């Protein structure tokens, strides 16, 4: 059936799409081999998810105490009651705080992965210690990342034409490429966030060029992982709904966390490759083709 739909697409597109999928799974196999040597790296995405939930719960508690939730409910219900400055402050603070939590644990993951790729033997404590050592830079990068993310989202929400949406998406893509190595640079080189952005952009351009597109897509891996994790839960649900829900609540987050851990390992490996190194367990030829010219 896939081939039937593929025949409707240009051959160059389908060839590129399947090449991207194949390249992605090659990179995932290499990342998996590293992860199997340090299975505790999966804990970093798990701690990140728990941290985000706790931050959201804290802000919901504050929003409830200040009346922000009530004003939001009346606003969505068509009431004329206007929001107050505290509502905006809380919303921005929530976004920035969750961004910081995600970046902090991602930095810990990348630091631990770099330690493994350089022949060390990392653990959760060493990763957290490395991230904590660069806490000011991580906070600064989280604020910059959250600000840019909010601005792009606001522009996207206000843009009501197709061309404008494309332009904003292109800006977001360029920003993603420019900042791809910021987290590894912060924890490995000890620079500040601004210098990290400059260093990341220069490192990326020097390694892969100015006009590039990714030849990998983690979206495919996430889909496969979730489907595999969902299957036993669905089978159990048919027998016992409660058991199916419990199993799904365990297997699906674990699958997502595993892919996130492999994605962090991959980013660390690409950073090493961009520095001219040969990260353990990774093939330089495969890493060199992670991006291609447009």
Buried (B, 14 or more C-beta within 10 A) or exposed (E): EEEEEBEEEEEEEBEBBEEBBEBBBBBBEBBBBBBEEBEBBBBBBBBBBBBBEEBBEEBBEBBEEBEBBEBBEBBEEEEEEEEEEBBEEBBEBBBBBBBBBBBBBBBBBBBBBBBBBBEEEBBBEBBBEBBEBBEEBBBBBBBBBBBBBBEBEEBBEEBEEEEEEEEBEEBBEEBEBBBBBBBBBBBBBEBBBEBBBBBBBEBBBEBBEEEBEBBBBBEBBBEBBBEEBBEBBEEBBEEEEEEBEBBBEEBBBBBBBBBBBBBBBBBBBBBBBBBEBEBBBBBBEBBEBBBBEE
